[in-house]
Amino acid sequence: MAASSDFYQLVDSFDMNMQRYWNFERKELLTDKVNYEYPSLTSGEKHILDFLIDVWKGKCQRFDFIHAAGRLSSNNRVIIADWFTNPFFV
């Protein structure tokens, strides 16, 4: 499935070890791990994780572009902008 491999590459493009929140072999989001670790994440990590979860689920529920724009590094904003110009969903 092309969208799945695109998603794996997207997750890997962020230098924040976001892979730990997915079991890619079983194609599932590790929701319990997200809920447990989320409060201790940095603001940037929360924005990236929220973005990735929304792409994974194919709906905008968590990610806030306005807040993220002012808090993410320029490299992370570019990754999201690249996705925005050629979006895909899992």
N, C-alpha and C positions, 0 to 999 in steps of 0.2 A: 504494500500500500504506500504510494508516494507521499501522501500527507503525513503518514507516521514517520517516515525517514526524514522528511523536512522538519517535522517537529523535533525529532531527536537532535538534528543539527542545530536547530534554534536553541534548544536547551543548552547544548554544549557551547554555543557562542557566548553565553554569559559566563564570566569568570567568577562564579559564586557557588559552584557545586550544587546546582539546582537538580541535578540528576537524582540526588538522594530522595526526592519526593515522588519518584515514579518507579514502578516495576515494569520496565520496558518489555521484558519477556512475556509477562501476562497482560501487558497493555492496560495498566491501571494506575491511577493516582493513589498515592498512599495517604489517604485523608487523615487517618489517626496521627500520623507523623507530622503532617502539615499543622493540624490543630494543636499538637503538643509543642512544636518548636516555634510556631508563628510569633507568640508574644516576645520571644527573645531575639528575633531577627532584627537587623538594622532596618532603617527606613527604606534604603535602597533595595535590600533583599526582599522586603515585603512587596514593594512595587513590582519587582521582576517576577516574583512568585505569583502575585495576583494576575499579572499579564499572561504568564504561561498557563495558569489554570483556566483563564477565560478562553485562550486559544484552544486548549485541550477540550473544553466543554462546548466551544462554539457559540458562546454567548457572553455578553458583557455584563458581569455581575460584580466583579471585584476591582478591576483595574480602573484608575482615575487618571486620564491623560493629563489633566490640568495640574494635579498635585505632583505627578511623576515628572513632568517637564521641568519643574523647578528643583527637583531633588536628585535626579539621576545624573550620572556622569555623562559626558558627551558621547563616549563610546556606546554606552547602553541606550542612549536616545537614538543613535544612528541605527543600532540593531532593530529597535522597535519601528523606526521610520522605514527601514528596508522591508520589514514584514508588512507594514501598512500599505506600501506601494504594490506589494504582490502577496496579498493575504491568502492564507489557507487555514483550514480547520481540520482537526483530527476526527 
